[in-house]
Structures are given as structure tokens and as C-alpha cells.
Amino acid sequence: MRKGSASSNELWSSTSKTKGTSASADTTSNDTAHKTKGLLENTKTKAFRTLSKSMSTISKLSKSNSRHEWGMILEDQINSPNPDPDIVRAACKVIGVPEGRRGDIWKILLHVPLLKKKMEEEVVALKKKQDHKEGGGTAEEEEEEEEENHQNEDIPLKHPNSQHDPLGSMAEGNPPIHDKKTEDDGFLMIDAPDSDTDMHMDEHNQLTLHKKDGLTTNILLEPLREQAPALENQRVIQVDIERTRPTLKCFQSQTVRQDMEVILTEYCHRYQVSYKQGMNYILASFFMAGITDRSDLFLCFQSFVKRFLNSTFGDNEFGSLQCLFRLFRLLVQYHEPALSVFLDQYEIVPELFASGWFMTIHANKSDQDTLLFLWDAILLEPNPCFHYFIDLELLFCHKEEILKKSHEELPQFLVNILIENSDRARKLIAEARKTFSNTPLSFHDLFMKCTKFQIRVDSSMYLRLESLPCLPIASKELIGCYYMDILLGEKRTQTNKSKDKDKE
């Protein structure tokens, strides 16, 4: 029987004792001085100051505001030209996501207002350049413009936590990761890898610059084209759209189908990726949330994929996805060893039943009400890997049934598992939060890397993950938990002594 901890401050030390689960400790000693220095330097950035100010505001509001006042704050944020996603998230965690406002809230949580503003600025900047060119600017101005264009062409790859990235992890409330490459920490690199290492960022996180009418422009910020050039697998997109939620009236509309095809095609062109089945279900969810503007739909889809599925849809070889499957198996082994042994003896791996869970985040099978409720919770969570723990709980809640299945029945039973309704989703989310807090922090870091970065098939990192016998835990985390246990033990002893004195 799995146990959830009452406090995340106790980390996972208590659960490691009750579960009897083995975990491998990374015994390589690390010099963390450079990381501490990098973190301190990061506090000076504008992004960090903005986040700190936002969290300070939320802290003050939480102490004094009622549900009604939170509702008014949420409405003000929705109507604001510059809404704060952190305040919206805090408000929704108190009062929930109002059904009539779901589309607006999702857009704010996915930073769509900020992206639209940047798109508008790009259009204005491009118009100025065109006017300047047509007006025949001075030689000095032309020379400055050429130099600016030349510098823009050499813009380096930006890490998702960089202050230049409005959708980076700093904006999502995740720990900062720095641009500089560091030494191996004994298992995986802590900081952003260079392009020649096993992990690399894809075009999702790079300013895609190209020449348009002799001027340098960012294709990611251009307005959507009405008719983008057809892709090699355009027919696959059309067929997938036709069978996307065909029983819902919304998706029977030719206008909606046309919007879906334009958005999916344009997305693949802009990010230079091939269309993959599952993208259609992700996009359809935003129509179901009540979003109708094509530009908003595109930005929601783009931002959602970048945040939750960055390494999955951007990798034609699915190297990172395969690594996520391996990590998921280790997670099952850590939290439910008996279930893990049972699945292993029949060679049932997550690839056989969890592909839809991972690639569509349950958008392919869940009914509309359940899906919207589930995605409300996922978008409100600051960690983009949280949904994998919901998948974990979905598997665990069928444990008794799974253990009774024969080898022949098991694959089909697992494939048919789904989240039946909102009540089931609510219970899974509550259990997922407990399991999330009871999982080693070093494993969360590993999960995050496989979500954000692409891992090349057959690279040393890929093979290293493949050969892991159990959950990897950094030595510094084991030491920290050991001392945490000592401190908690001393605190309990002092508390008991105080109670005994009171009784006397």
C-alpha cells in the first residue's frame, strides 16, 4: 500500500522506508559552487525580479482575500491587456476555472497575450523596415540596418529558461537552468547542453529567422497564412481531422476543419517538423475550450506543445519519448514494485499502452467534460511533467484488475484504460500530487530534461537511460534526506518532551 506524505518538506525519506523499494545512489561527488553562483546571478535578471514581484503579490492576496474577492481579481486579470499568469493560476486554485471563462484563462496560462503582442510588434517592425527601404534611407542607416540583420542571423540557440524566452521555465515557475555547459554531475548534465552533446534543443526554442523581400524577419511571429504550402503527408492531416471527435457538432463544421488544417500545416512549416498523429487531438481540445479565433488557437497549440510535449513532437526519431517510457517504467518500479514485477514478467512495457497518454495527454479518448477538467488541473500546475504522475495513478488504480489478467488478456486491457469521468480525474489528480511529492527530486530533474530536450537515439545518454536498473538518486539528495530525518527526529523528541512536561 502506497503512502502519501503529509508534508513535502519531508521530501521522500519516509516513503523510501515504507515501500522497501531499491534505488541507486549516484556516488559521484559534485562541486556545486558554480551552480549556486549561477543561481545568484539569475536573481538579477528582469525575469526573476518580475516573478518575485508576482509571487509576493500572490502571497499578500492569499492572506486577505475571500473567494468572492478572488473572483473579482480573476475577472480583472482576464480583462487586463497584460494579465499575470501567476495571479490567474493562484485565483483559479482558490475558486476553480469558471466554465464560461475557460478559454480566456487557458490563453493567459499559455502566455498567448504576450505572444500576440510580440507578433504585433514584429509586424510593425517589418513595416518600418519596408518603409525605410522604399524611402531610400541614408547610407549610414542602411549600413546600420545591414549590421543589425547580420547580428540577428547569428542569434544563438536560447535555453528555455533564458530571460529572452517568454515561455521559458522561469515564467512557468520552474527552477532556473543556465546557458553555460557544466561538468557531468555523475549521471546527467544539470545545465543546458551544447548542440554537439547527446541532448539538444530543437527549433521550438530558436528564433527562426529568414529573408522576406530582402529583410530579415522571424517566421514564428508572422501572421498565419491563409493557404500554406502542402506538406508531404498533407493527406494524413486531412484524414486525421475528419476523424477527430466526429460526434461533436463543433468538428462537423467545415470552417473548423479548415482552421485545423491551416494551423497544423502552418505549425509544421514554421517549426520544420513533420506532422505526427496526436497533434490533431491536442489542437481539438482548444476548440472544445471555447476558443474560436484562429490566431489564438495557433498560439495556444504552439505554447502547449512547447511546454508539455516539446521533445515529443519535435523529434522524428522519438528518442526522448522512448526515454520517457523508460523513466515511467522506473517510476512504476519505485512506487509499486509488485505491479512492476508482474508487468516485467510478461514483457509489458509502457510503449504498449501509454503512447496515447503521453502524446495526447488523454485528448484522444476522454470525453469532453473529463478532458477539460483534467487539462484545467494540468495547466494550473507549475511543473509541466505533472501529467505523467496522473498517468501513473491511472495505472495504479487498476492494479488489482491488472494482477488478475492473463498474459493474453493483459495488453488489450491496458490499451483500453481511460479516465472515465471528472470524478475519477479529481481522485487521480489528488493521488498524483502525493506521489509527485514522494518522488526523489533528482528524478524530477531527469524527467524535466527528457521533456524539454531531444535525446538522440543510440547516443550515450540514450543508452545510459536504457541500461538503468532502477530509479537514479543523486548522492547529495540522499545525504540531504538523511540529515532531514535527523532534524525531524530531534524536533519530534523535543515536542514529546514538551507534552510530557505539560502533563506533569
C-alpha positions as CSV (number, residue, x, y, z in Angstrom):
1,M,0.0,0.0,0.0
2,R,1.5,3.3,-1.1
3,K,1.6,6.1,1.4
4,G,1.5,9.8,0.7
5,S,3.4,12.2,2.9
6,A,1.7,14.9,4.8
7,S,4.4,17.5,4.0
8,S,6.6,17.9,1.0
9,N,9.3,19.3,3.4
10,E,9.9,15.7,4.5
11,L,10.7,15.0,0.8
12,W,10.5,11.3,0.1
13,S,12.6,9.9,3.0
14,S,9.7,8.4,4.9
15,T,8.3,6.7,1.8
16,S,11.6,5.2,0.9
17,K,11.5,3.3,4.2
18,T,7.9,2.1,3.9
19,K,7.9,1.0,0.3
20,G,11.0,-1.2,0.5
21,T,12.0,0.0,-2.9
22,S,15.6,-0.1,-4.1
23,A,17.1,3.0,-5.6
24,S,20.6,3.5,-7.0
25,A,22.6,6.3,-5.5
26,D,24.9,8.4,-7.7
27,T,28.1,8.3,-5.7
28,T,29.9,10.9,-7.8
29,S,30.8,14.0,-5.6
30,N,29.9,17.3,-7.2
31,D,31.2,20.8,-6.8
32,T,28.0,22.9,-6.8
33,A,29.7,26.3,-6.2
34,H,29.3,27.3,-9.9
35,K,25.6,26.4,-9.8
36,T,25.0,28.4,-6.7
37,K,26.8,31.4,-8.3
38,G,24.7,31.0,-11.5
39,L,21.5,31.0,-9.4
40,L,22.5,34.1,-7.6
41,E,23.4,35.8,-10.9
42,N,20.0,34.8,-12.2
43,T,18.3,36.7,-9.4
44,K,19.5,39.9,-11.0
45,T,17.6,39.2,-14.3
46,K,14.4,41.1,-15.2
47,A,12.5,37.8,-15.5
48,F,13.4,36.8,-11.9
49,R,12.5,40.2,-10.5
50,T,9.2,40.1,-12.3
51,L,8.5,36.6,-11.0
52,S,9.5,37.6,-7.4
53,K,7.2,40.6,-7.5
54,S,4.3,38.4,-8.8
55,M,4.8,35.8,-6.1
56,S,5.0,38.5,-3.4
57,T,1.6,39.9,-4.7
58,I,0.1,36.4,-4.6
59,S,1.3,35.8,-1.1
60,K,-0.3,39.1,0.2
61,L,-3.6,38.3,-1.7
62,S,-3.8,34.8,-0.3
63,K,-3.8,36.1,3.3
64,S,-6.7,38.5,2.9
65,N,-9.0,37.6,0.1
66,S,-12.2,35.7,0.1
67,R,-13.5,33.6,-2.8
68,H,-15.6,36.5,-4.0
69,E,-12.6,38.8,-3.9
70,W,-10.5,36.2,-5.8
71,G,-13.3,36.1,-8.4
72,M,-13.1,39.8,-8.9
73,I,-9.3,39.6,-9.2
74,L,-9.6,36.9,-11.8
75,E,-12.1,38.9,-13.8
76,D,-9.8,42.0,-13.7
77,Q,-6.9,39.9,-14.9
78,I,-8.9,38.4,-17.8
79,N,-9.9,41.9,-18.9
80,S,-6.4,43.3,-18.5
81,P,-4.2,43.9,-21.6
82,N,-1.2,42.5,-19.6
83,P,-2.6,39.7,-17.4
84,D,-0.3,37.9,-14.9
85,P,-0.4,34.1,-15.4
86,D,0.8,33.5,-11.8
87,I,-2.1,35.6,-10.3
88,V,-4.6,33.9,-12.6
89,R,-3.2,30.5,-11.5
90,A,-3.5,31.4,-7.9
91,A,-7.1,32.7,-8.3
92,C,-8.2,29.5,-10.1
93,K,-6.7,27.3,-7.4
94,V,-9.0,29.0,-5.0
95,I,-12.2,29.3,-6.9
96,G,-11.7,26.9,-9.8
97,V,-11.8,27.6,-13.5
98,P,-15.2,29.1,-14.4
99,E,-16.6,27.2,-17.4
100,G,-17.6,30.4,-19.3
101,R,-14.1,31.8,-18.9
102,R,-12.1,28.7,-19.6
103,G,-10.9,29.7,-23.0
104,D,-9.7,33.1,-21.7
105,I,-7.9,31.5,-18.7
106,W,-6.2,28.9,-20.8
107,K,-4.9,31.6,-23.1
108,I,-3.4,33.5,-20.2
109,L,-1.8,30.4,-18.7
110,L,-0.3,29.7,-22.0
111,H,1.0,33.3,-22.4
112,V,-1.0,34.0,-25.6
113,P,-1.5,37.7,-24.8
114,L,2.3,38.1,-24.6
115,L,2.9,36.2,-27.8
116,K,0.2,38.2,-29.7
117,K,1.9,41.4,-28.5
118,K,5.2,40.2,-29.9
119,M,3.5,39.3,-33.2
120,E,2.1,42.7,-33.5
121,E,5.5,44.3,-32.7
122,E,7.1,42.1,-35.4
123,V,4.5,43.3,-38.0
124,V,5.2,47.0,-37.0
125,A,8.9,46.5,-37.1
126,L,8.7,44.8,-40.6
127,K,6.6,47.7,-41.9
128,K,9.1,50.2,-40.7
129,K,11.9,48.3,-42.4
130,Q,9.9,48.2,-45.6
131,D,9.0,51.9,-45.5
132,H,12.7,52.7,-44.8
133,K,13.8,50.6,-47.7
134,E,11.2,52.1,-50.1
135,G,12.1,55.6,-48.9
136,G,15.7,55.1,-49.7
137,G,17.4,55.6,-46.3
138,T,20.8,57.2,-45.9
139,A,24.0,55.1,-46.4
140,E,24.7,55.2,-42.7
141,E,21.2,54.0,-41.9
142,E,21.4,51.2,-44.5
143,E,24.8,50.2,-43.1
144,E,23.4,50.1,-39.5
145,E,20.4,48.0,-40.7
146,E,22.6,45.6,-42.6
147,E,24.7,45.1,-39.4
148,E,21.6,44.6,-37.3
149,N,20.3,42.0,-39.8
150,H,23.7,40.3,-39.8
151,Q,23.7,40.1,-36.0
152,N,20.1,38.7,-36.0
153,E,21.1,36.0,-38.4
154,D,23.7,34.8,-35.8
155,I,21.4,34.8,-32.8
156,P,22.5,31.7,-30.7
157,L,20.2,29.0,-29.5
158,K,18.4,30.1,-26.4
159,H,17.7,27.8,-23.5
160,P,14.0,27.6,-22.4
161,N,14.8,29.3,-19.1
162,S,16.6,32.2,-20.7
163,Q,15.1,35.6,-19.9
164,H,14.8,36.1,-23.7
165,D,12.2,33.3,-23.9
166,P,8.7,34.4,-22.7
167,L,7.6,30.8,-22.4
168,G,10.7,29.5,-20.6
169,S,10.6,27.6,-17.3
170,M,11.2,30.8,-15.3
171,A,7.8,32.1,-16.5
172,E,6.3,28.7,-15.6
173,G,7.7,28.7,-12.1
174,N,10.4,26.1,-12.6
175,P,13.9,26.2,-11.2
176,P,16.3,28.2,-13.4
177,I,18.7,26.4,-15.7
178,H,21.7,28.3,-17.1
179,D,23.0,28.6,-20.6
180,K,26.6,27.6,-19.8
181,K,27.7,24.0,-20.1
182,T,28.9,22.4,-16.9
183,E,30.7,19.2,-16.0
184,D,28.7,16.0,-15.8
185,D,27.1,15.5,-12.4
186,G,27.7,11.8,-12.4
187,F,24.5,11.0,-14.3
188,L,23.2,13.9,-16.4
189,M,24.3,17.4,-17.0
190,I,22.5,19.9,-14.8
191,D,22.8,22.8,-17.3
192,A,21.8,23.3,-20.9
193,P,23.8,21.1,-23.2
194,D,25.7,22.3,-26.2
195,S,24.4,21.3,-29.7
196,D,27.1,18.6,-30.1
197,T,26.1,16.7,-26.9
198,D,23.6,13.9,-26.5
199,M,20.8,16.3,-25.7
200,H,19.9,19.4,-27.8
201,M,17.2,21.9,-28.2
202,D,15.1,21.9,-31.4
203,E,13.7,24.7,-33.5
204,H,10.9,25.2,-30.9
205,N,13.3,27.3,-28.8
206,Q,15.2,29.1,-31.5
207,L,14.3,32.4,-33.2
208,T,13.7,31.1,-36.8
209,L,14.9,34.0,-38.9
210,H,14.6,34.1,-42.7
211,K,14.7,36.7,-45.5
212,K,11.5,38.2,-46.7
213,D,11.6,40.8,-49.5
214,G,15.3,41.3,-48.7
215,L,14.5,41.9,-45.0
216,T,15.2,39.6,-42.0
217,T,12.1,38.6,-40.2
218,N,11.1,36.0,-37.6
219,I,8.8,33.5,-39.2
220,L,7.4,32.4,-35.8
221,L,5.9,35.9,-35.2
222,E,4.4,36.4,-38.7
223,P,0.6,36.3,-39.2
224,L,-0.8,33.0,-40.2
225,R,-1.1,32.4,-43.9
226,E,-4.5,31.6,-45.3
227,Q,-3.0,28.8,-47.5
228,A,0.3,27.3,-46.5
229,P,2.2,25.0,-49.0
230,A,1.1,21.4,-48.7
231,L,3.2,19.0,-46.7
232,E,4.3,15.6,-47.9
233,N,1.8,14.0,-45.6
234,Q,-0.9,16.6,-46.1
235,R,-3.5,13.9,-46.8
236,V,-2.8,12.3,-43.4
237,I,-3.6,15.6,-41.7
238,Q,-6.9,15.8,-43.6
239,V,-7.9,12.3,-42.8
240,D,-7.0,12.8,-39.1
241,I,-9.1,15.9,-39.0
242,E,-12.1,14.1,-40.4
243,R,-12.0,11.5,-37.7
244,T,-11.3,14.0,-34.8
245,R,-14.3,14.0,-32.4
246,P,-16.7,13.3,-35.3
247,T,-19.7,13.1,-32.9
248,L,-19.3,16.6,-31.6
249,K,-21.1,19.2,-33.6
250,C,-18.2,21.6,-33.5
251,F,-16.0,19.3,-35.5
252,Q,-18.6,18.7,-38.2
253,S,-18.2,22.3,-39.3
254,Q,-16.2,22.8,-42.5
255,T,-14.8,26.1,-41.1
256,V,-13.4,24.3,-38.0
257,R,-11.9,21.6,-40.1
258,Q,-10.3,24.2,-42.4
259,D,-8.9,26.1,-39.4
260,M,-7.4,22.9,-38.0
261,E,-5.7,22.1,-41.3
262,V,-4.3,25.6,-41.6
263,I,-3.0,25.6,-38.0
264,L,-1.4,22.1,-38.2
265,T,0.2,22.8,-41.6
266,E,1.5,26.2,-40.6
267,Y,2.9,24.8,-37.4
268,C,4.9,22.1,-39.2
269,H,6.2,24.6,-41.7
270,R,7.3,27.2,-39.0
271,Y,9.0,24.7,-36.7
272,Q,10.3,22.5,-39.6
273,V,8.8,19.3,-38.1
274,S,6.7,16.5,-39.7
275,Y,3.1,16.2,-38.8
276,K,2.5,13.4,-36.2
277,Q,-0.7,11.7,-35.3
278,G,-2.0,13.1,-32.0
279,M,-1.4,16.7,-32.9
280,N,-5.0,16.8,-34.1
281,Y,-6.4,15.8,-30.7
282,I,-4.2,18.4,-28.9
283,L,-5.5,21.1,-31.2
284,A,-9.1,20.0,-30.9
285,S,-9.0,20.5,-27.1
286,F,-8.7,24.3,-27.6
287,F,-11.8,24.3,-29.8
288,M,-13.7,22.4,-27.0
289,A,-12.5,25.0,-24.5
290,G,-14.4,27.7,-26.5
291,I,-11.5,29.4,-28.3
292,T,-12.6,30.4,-31.8
293,D,-10.0,32.9,-33.1
294,R,-7.6,31.2,-35.5
295,S,-4.6,33.1,-34.3
296,D,-5.4,32.4,-30.6
297,L,-5.9,28.7,-31.4
298,F,-2.5,28.5,-33.2
299,L,-0.7,30.3,-30.3
300,C,-2.4,28.1,-27.7
301,F,-1.4,24.9,-29.6
302,Q,2.1,26.2,-30.1
303,S,2.6,27.1,-26.5
304,F,1.0,23.9,-25.1
305,V,3.3,21.7,-27.3
306,K,6.3,23.7,-26.3
307,R,5.5,23.4,-22.6
308,F,4.4,19.8,-22.3
309,L,5.4,18.0,-25.5
310,N,8.5,19.9,-26.7
311,S,10.7,16.9,-27.2
312,T,8.0,14.6,-28.4
313,F,6.6,16.3,-31.5
314,G,9.9,17.9,-32.4
315,D,11.8,14.6,-32.7
316,N,11.2,12.5,-35.8
317,E,13.0,9.5,-34.2
318,F,11.1,9.8,-30.9
319,G,14.3,9.4,-28.9
320,S,13.1,11.5,-26.0
321,L,9.7,9.8,-25.9
322,Q,11.4,6.4,-25.6
323,C,13.4,7.7,-22.7
324,L,10.3,9.0,-21.1
325,F,8.8,5.5,-21.4
326,R,11.9,4.1,-19.7
327,L,11.7,6.6,-16.9
328,F,7.9,5.8,-16.4
329,R,8.8,2.1,-16.0
330,L,11.3,3.0,-13.3
331,L,8.7,5.2,-11.6
332,V,6.3,2.2,-11.5
333,Q,9.1,0.1,-10.1
334,Y,9.8,2.6,-7.4
335,H,6.2,3.3,-6.2
336,E,4.6,-0.1,-7.0
337,P,7.3,-2.8,-7.1
338,A,4.8,-5.7,-7.2
339,L,3.0,-4.3,-10.2
340,S,6.3,-3.6,-11.9
341,V,7.5,-7.2,-11.4
342,F,4.2,-8.5,-12.8
343,L,4.4,-6.4,-15.9
344,D,8.0,-7.2,-16.5
345,Q,7.5,-11.0,-16.3
346,Y,5.1,-10.7,-19.3
347,E,7.4,-8.1,-21.0
348,I,4.7,-5.5,-20.9
349,V,6.4,-2.1,-21.3
350,P,4.8,1.4,-21.3
351,E,5.2,1.7,-25.0
352,L,2.4,-0.9,-25.4
353,F,-0.2,1.0,-23.5
354,A,0.9,4.6,-22.6
355,S,1.6,6.1,-26.1
356,G,-1.8,7.9,-26.2
357,W,-1.4,9.1,-22.6
358,F,1.9,10.6,-23.3
359,M,1.4,12.0,-26.8
360,T,-2.1,13.5,-26.4
361,I,-2.4,13.9,-22.6
362,H,-5.7,11.9,-22.8
363,A,-7.2,14.1,-25.5
364,N,-7.7,11.1,-27.8
365,K,-10.1,9.1,-25.6
366,S,-11.5,11.2,-22.7
367,D,-14.9,12.7,-23.1
368,Q,-15.2,16.5,-23.4
369,D,-16.1,17.3,-19.8
370,T,-13.5,15.0,-18.4
371,L,-10.8,16.3,-20.7
372,L,-11.5,19.9,-19.9
373,F,-11.5,19.3,-16.2
374,L,-8.2,17.3,-16.5
375,W,-6.5,20.0,-18.6
376,D,-7.6,22.7,-16.2
377,A,-5.6,21.0,-13.5
378,I,-2.6,20.3,-15.7
379,L,-2.4,23.9,-16.8
380,L,-2.7,25.2,-13.3
381,E,0.3,23.0,-12.2
382,P,3.6,24.9,-12.5
383,N,5.5,21.7,-13.3
384,P,5.0,20.5,-17.0
385,C,5.8,16.9,-16.0
386,F,2.9,16.6,-13.5
387,H,0.7,14.9,-16.1
388,Y,3.0,11.8,-16.1
389,F,2.1,11.3,-12.4
390,I,-1.6,11.3,-13.3
391,D,-0.8,8.6,-15.9
392,L,1.0,6.7,-13.1
393,E,-2.0,6.9,-10.8
394,L,-4.3,5.8,-13.6
395,L,-2.3,2.6,-13.9
396,F,-2.1,2.1,-10.2
397,C,-5.9,2.4,-9.7
398,H,-6.3,-0.6,-11.9
399,K,-3.7,-2.6,-10.1
400,E,-6.0,-5.3,-8.7
401,E,-7.6,-5.9,-12.1
402,I,-4.2,-6.0,-13.9
403,L,-2.8,-8.6,-11.5
404,K,-5.8,-10.9,-12.3
405,K,-5.3,-10.7,-16.0
406,S,-3.7,-13.5,-18.1
407,H,-0.8,-12.9,-20.4
408,E,-3.2,-12.9,-23.4
409,E,-5.7,-10.5,-21.8
410,L,-3.3,-8.0,-20.4
411,P,-2.2,-6.0,-23.5
412,Q,-5.8,-5.3,-24.6
413,F,-6.9,-4.4,-21.1
414,L,-4.1,-1.9,-20.6
415,V,-4.7,-0.3,-24.0
416,N,-8.4,0.3,-23.1
417,I,-7.7,2.0,-19.8
418,L,-9.0,5.6,-19.8
419,I,-10.2,8.3,-17.4
420,E,-13.9,7.6,-17.3
421,N,-15.3,10.9,-15.8
422,S,-14.4,14.1,-13.9
423,D,-14.8,12.4,-10.5
424,R,-12.2,9.8,-11.5
425,A,-9.9,12.6,-12.8
426,R,-10.3,14.5,-9.5
427,K,-9.2,11.5,-7.5
428,L,-6.3,10.7,-9.8
429,I,-5.1,14.3,-9.6
430,A,-5.2,14.3,-5.7
431,E,-3.2,11.0,-5.6
432,A,-0.8,12.2,-8.3
433,R,0.1,15.2,-6.1
434,K,1.0,12.8,-3.2
435,T,3.1,10.6,-5.5
436,F,4.7,13.7,-7.0
437,S,5.9,14.9,-3.6
438,N,7.1,11.4,-2.7
439,T,9.4,11.1,-5.7
440,P,13.1,11.9,-5.4
441,L,13.9,15.4,-6.6
442,S,16.8,14.2,-8.8
443,F,14.2,12.1,-10.7
444,H,12.0,15.2,-11.3
445,D,15.1,16.9,-12.7
446,L,15.7,13.9,-15.0
447,F,12.0,13.9,-16.2
448,M,12.2,17.6,-16.9
449,K,15.3,17.2,-19.1
450,C,13.7,14.4,-21.2
451,T,10.6,16.7,-21.6
452,K,12.5,19.8,-22.6
453,F,15.3,18.4,-24.6
454,Q,15.7,16.0,-27.5
455,I,17.8,12.9,-26.8
456,R,19.3,11.3,-29.9
457,V,18.6,7.7,-30.5
458,D,21.7,5.5,-29.7
459,S,23.6,8.3,-28.1
460,S,25.5,7.6,-24.9
461,M,22.7,9.3,-22.9
462,Y,20.0,7.3,-24.6
463,L,21.9,4.0,-23.9
464,R,22.7,5.1,-20.4
465,L,19.0,5.6,-19.7
466,E,18.2,2.3,-21.3
467,S,20.6,0.4,-19.0
468,L,19.3,1.9,-15.7
469,P,18.3,-1.0,-13.4
470,C,16.3,1.3,-11.0
471,L,15.5,4.9,-10.1
472,P,18.7,7.0,-10.0
473,I,19.1,9.2,-7.0
474,A,21.9,11.8,-6.6
475,S,24.2,11.2,-3.6
476,K,23.7,14.8,-2.4
477,E,20.0,14.2,-2.2
478,L,20.4,11.0,-0.1
479,I,22.7,13.0,2.3
480,G,20.2,15.8,2.5
481,C,17.3,13.4,3.3
482,Y,19.4,11.7,5.9
483,Y,20.1,14.9,7.8
484,M,16.4,15.9,7.3
485,D,15.4,12.7,9.1
486,I,17.8,13.5,11.9
487,L,16.4,17.1,12.3
488,L,12.8,15.9,12.1
489,G,13.6,13.2,14.7
490,E,15.1,15.8,17.1
491,K,12.1,18.0,16.6
492,R,9.6,15.2,17.4
493,T,11.7,14.3,20.5
494,Q,11.5,18.0,21.7
495,T,7.8,18.1,21.0
496,N,7.2,14.9,23.0
497,K,9.3,16.2,26.0
498,S,7.2,19.4,26.0
499,K,4.0,17.4,26.0
500,D,5.3,15.3,28.9
501,K,6.2,18.4,30.9
502,D,2.7,19.9,30.3
503,K,1.1,16.7,31.6
504,E,3.2,16.9,34.8
